Amino acid sequence: MSALKVGIVGLPNVGKSTLFNALLKKQQAFVANFPFATIEPNIGVVPVPNEKLGKLAEVTKEAESMQSLPPEVPATCEFVDIAGLIAGAHKGEGLGNKFLSHIREVDAICHVVRLFSDKDIVKSGSVDPKSDFETVETELKLADLQTLEKQKDPGNTPDKELKFWWDVVTKLKSGLEKGIPARLIDLNDEEKTVAKQLSMLTSKPILIALNVDESDLVNSSKIEDKWAKELDVQKDQIVVISAKIESELASLSNDEQAQYLKDLKVLESGLERLIKKAFSTLGLITFLTAREKEVRAWTIKDGIDAQKASEVIHTDFEKKFIKADVCLFNDFILSGGWKKARELGRVRSEGRDYIVKESDVVEFKIGS
């Protein structure tokens, strides 16, 4: 699958631009080390933090008697800066239509809401986290209602599929009219298939980035607990972040970043936590490959079998799949690479139905 795409939305002066600029700085540092196709100005492509790649590189260098470490290629996350949200966006006000078309293209929506205090930055349009979040959600719900209102009632039709389709449209419409986003409307698997074809904006998973003052970072967990209750979402969907700190971190070296976070009594940057939560919200995992050419993390949906997973490396792999050699990450490191791990019986030969797990080290065997 391609990189995970997260759309960043928020009202004016909530810190959305500061956060996105920090992402672009992180992207520039990343692209400097890894050649990338031209990136659109409103997209920031950043690496998914993965300390396992460094260990894989060291083991591979030793095992293959290489002069230098193989390149590390992390999984990536794309953040899309979705501009133009004001009340009335669903009617095309501001950059409304563009805003809605950009949102349709992302996997998840990250709402940036303001929790910081800065008398120099006017709260234009921004009142408090709850109303900021609800303003954006309301626009998305109204846009979804417009989509549903355009669907034509098939009337008393003998066509069962068409009738079922209309029942789903009616169910979604009824929920949205009560203010329930599509993702929270109770649908069975068949109904979800129909709903997917309707491209409901409010069916996309959401994350909420609470943009706080630097001094609040140390209390992140308590703040996330509080606002999860206030906004009626899971704690896993809330991330406390300081866009100002992220901006400062982005211009530091790795060692300086680690020291800065330590001084703030914070374990990892808000951006890293945001990416990790985006992965878990979307049910994504990464598996690893280790070769002389590169050590790499690949993104797949959790629950995918080995044959389907092989396709992310090359589309031909799925058709020509024979088997997958799989080693647990810790076993791979302790054994010192593929050769030793095989000798010690730590490598399993798995068929097409094997469900790939997080951080499995995998080598696919492919037919000609």
N, C-alpha and C positions, 0 to 999 in steps of 0.2 A: 504494500500500500504506500501511497505517497505520504509526505510529511503531514503530521497532525496540524489542522488549521483552526486557530482560535481567533474569533473576531473580538476586538476590543471596542466596547461601546461605553458611552458616558455623556453626561451633560457638560456644558462649558465650565471650565475652571475647577474640575474635580481632580486634575492631575494626570489626565489621560495622555496628553502630549508629552509631559515629562517622562512618564513611564515608557511611552513608545520610543522616545529619543534614546532612552537608556538601552532599550532593545536593539536599536540601530547601532549603537556603539558596540554592543556585544556582538552583533552580526559582523561588523567591520573587522573585529579582532578574529572572529571565527573564519571569515572568508579569506583573511590574509594567510591562514594556514591551510586552506582547503579550497581548491578552485570551484567556483560556483557559476551557474548561468546568471545572466543579468537579472537582478531582482527589482521588482517594481517598487516605486518610492513608498507605497503605503503597505509594504510587506516587510517584516523583520524575520529573518530565518536564523534561529539560534539553536545551539547544540543542547541536547537533553543531557544533563549532568550524569556521568556514569564512571565512577572511579574504578570499576572493574576492567575497563579497557586498558588502562595503564599497566595493570598487573598482567593482563593477557599479552601485551606487547613485550614485557620483560621476559616472560616465560618462552614466548615464541622466538625471541632473539637468541636466547640461550639454547633452546632445543634445536634450532636450525643453524646454529653457529654463524649468525649474521653479524656483520660489522657494525650495523646501527639498528636502532629500534624500528620495527615496521610502523607505517603511519596508522594513527588511530582515526577511525571514521565513526563519530557518534550518530545516533538517531537525531533527527531534527524536529523542531516544532516551528510552525509558521504562525506569526502573530499578524493579523490584518487590522490596520488602523481604520476603523469604520467611522468616517466623519459624517457630519450633517444631521445629527439627531437633535431635533427640538420638538416640543409638543406640536402635533399636527403633521409629523413626518409621514404618517400613513396616508395623508391626503396629498402628499407630494410637496409639503412645505419645507423650506430649507433645501437640503439636498435629499429630500425624502425618498424619491424613487431610486436614486443611486444607493442610498443607505440600505434600502430593503433588498436590492439585488445583490449587494455585497454580503449581506447577512445570509442569504440563501446558499451561498457558496461555502460557508464555514461549517466545521464539525461541531463546534461548541461556541457559546457566547460568554465572554468575560465582561461582567458589568463592573466598571470602576466607579466607586462611590466615595464621596469625600468625608473623611473623619478627622482631617488635620485642621489646625487653627492657624490662619495666617491673615492678619488684618490687611496686608498689602494686596491680597488676592480676593477680589470681590466675588461673592457667591452668586454670580448672575445665573439665574435658573436653578441653582443648586440650593436646596433647603436643608435637608438632612438625609442620611443614608437611606432611610425607609422610603421617603417620598421620591428621592432621586431614582431609586431602583424601580419603584412603582410607575414612575413617569415613562421610563423606557419600556417596561413590561406592558403597560397599557397600549403604547404605540404598536407593539408587536401583536398584541391580541386583536387590536382594531384592524391591522393589516390582514390577519388571518381570517377575521370575520368577513372582510371584503372578498377574500379568495373564495370563501364558502358561499357567499351570496351570489357569486357569479355562476355557481353550479346550477344546472337545470334539473328541476324535478321531473323524473321520468313518468310520473303519474301511475296509473294502475297497469303496470307492465307485467307480462308473463315471464320476462327475462329475470331469472333468479339472481344472476350476478349483478345486474344493474340495480335491482331492488336492494340487495345487500350493500352495494356501494352507496346508495342514497341513505340507507339506515345509518351508515357510518358518518356521512356528511351531517345528517340531522343530529346525531349524538355529539359530534364535535361542536356543532353550532350551539347546541343547548348548553354545553359546558362553558364555552367561551363567553356566551351571553351572561352567564353567572359569574364571570371573572376568573374562571379556572383555565390556566394555560394548558395547551394540548398535551404536554408531557405528563400532566397529572390527571388526565381524564382516563378512567379505567377502561382499557381496551384489551380484548383477547388477541392472540397472535394473528388471526385472520384479519381482524379489524385494523391491527397495526400495519399490516401490509397495504391495505387500502389507504390508510392515513398517510403513509410514506409517499404515495403517489401524489398526494395533495400538497406536499412540501410546506407543511405548517411551520412557521418561524418559531412558535412557542413550543414546538416539540423537541427543539434542540436542547441538549444538556447545557446547564448554566454553571458558571463559577462567579463568585462575587469577590472582587478585590477591594478590601477596605483600605483606603489610602490614609495612613495615620501619621502622626508626628513621630519623629525619631525616638523620643523618650518612651513611646508606647510599645515599641517593638518587643521589649523584654516581657510584656504582658500579653503577647500574641494569643496564647491559648485561651486565656480568660475572655479576651475581646471576641475571639471567634465563637466561643460558647454563647456569649451574650447575644451577638448579632444573628447567630443561627436561629435562636428562639425568636428574636424580633422579626426576622425576615421569613420565618417559617421554612427554612431549608436545612439540609443536613450539614453538620460541622465540616464534613469533607468538601463541601462546595464553597466554603469561605476561606479566603486567604488574607491575612493581615500583611500589608506591604507598605513600604515608605518609598514612593516614587522618587523623592529627593535623594534618599540614600542609594537607591538603585542607580540613579544617575551618577552619583559620586563613585560607586563601586565599579561602574562600567569603564572608568578611565584608569583603574589601578591594575597592577600586575596580580597574578594569582596569589602570590605570597602576601602582598599588601592587602588584598581583599580578605584573606583569611585572618590577618591581624586586626583589620578594621572591624570585622564581624565579631571577633573575640572581644575587642574593646567594648562593643555594644552589648556583649553577653548574649549573642545570637548565634545559633549553630550553623544556619545556612541562609543564603540570601532569599528574599521574598520571591524573586524570579524563579529560583530553583524549586521552591515549594509550589509555586503556581504551576510550573510545567508538570511536576509530579502529580499534583491534584488533577490537572487536566487529563493526564494519562489514566488515572484511576477512575475518574468520572466517565470516561469514554470506554472503559474496559479494555485498555490497551496494555500490552507487555512488550518486552524486547527479548530476542534471543541473540546469541553471539556467534561470530565465526572468527577463527584464528588461523591466518595463513601468512606466509612470508610477504605476500603482496600488501596485506593490510589486516588489522584486527578491526572488527566492525560490529555495531549494534543495529539490528533490524527491527522495525516496528510491525507488530501484527495484532489482530484482535485476540483477546484471551479466549481459549477454547478451540482454536483452529488446529486441524491435524497437520502432520508433517508434510503431506503431499501439497496441501494448500499453502503452507508456510513457505515452501521452496520457491513458489512463484514470485515472492518479493525480491528474490535474488535475480531471477531471470524468468520471463514468461514461459520459455520452453521447458523449464525444469518440471513444472507440474505434469506435463504430458509424458515426459521421459523419466519420471521418478522411479527409482528402483528401491532404495532404502535410505535411512538416515542414521548415521553414527552419532550417538548422543552421549555427552559426558556432563556430569554436574560441575558447575563452575569451580567449587572448592576442590573437588577431586582433580580437575584439570590442572589447577595451580599447584596443588601438593604433589602431583605426579610429575609435573614438569613438561607438560605438552602431550600431543597426541600419541607419539610412539610409546613413551613410558606408560601412559594411561591405559593403552591397549594391552601392554605386557602385564600390567597389574590387574587386568580384568575390570577396569573402571569404565570402559566404553561399552554401551549397549547398542546393539543393532536393532533399530526399530522400523516397523513397516509404515505403510501410508496412513493408518488410522491412529498412530501415536499422537496424543495431544501435547503440543510443545509447551513447555513451562517457562516461566520468567527466568532469564539468565542461563538457560541451557546453552552449552557450547555444542554446536551442530556442524556436521560435515555431511552434505548430501551426496549420495551416489546416483549419478544420472546416466541413463543409457544413451546410445548414439542415435 
